[in-house]
């Protein structure tokens, strides 16, 4: 049975999501790291997918993933969580990333300006009474 919005999310699923967030990786990558930690060898995406699909659709968390998530939470609680020691490399910042972030920020600002103007123009054309444009209006 798939998760429904009115049902509570199982604790194991929340633990996997929490551990992935602490390491700043995807849940799929967490499964890969957990497999490497438990079995001592890297495996293909196809193998991990065989465990990940039941997790995604039915909330089935393998024992070795559960063990790894508990380790992550315990290390974080002790203040000893070292991503690199667990096999999660640091992301290297580059000028291209900074430039792309600046472009995204400018595009978002431009979109907000366009939306504001698009929302304001019909009011001006319809000659609606002037008043407060943005909430809160008192």
Secondary structure as GFF3:
##gff-version 3
##sequence-region A 1 138
A	DSSP	alpha_helix	11	23	.	.	.	ID=ss1
A	DSSP	alpha_helix	27	39	.	.	.	ID=ss2
A	DSSP	alpha_helix	45	58	.	.	.	ID=ss3
A	DSSP	alpha_helix	63	77	.	.	.	ID=ss4
A	DSSP	alpha_helix	95	125	.	.	.	ID=ss5
###
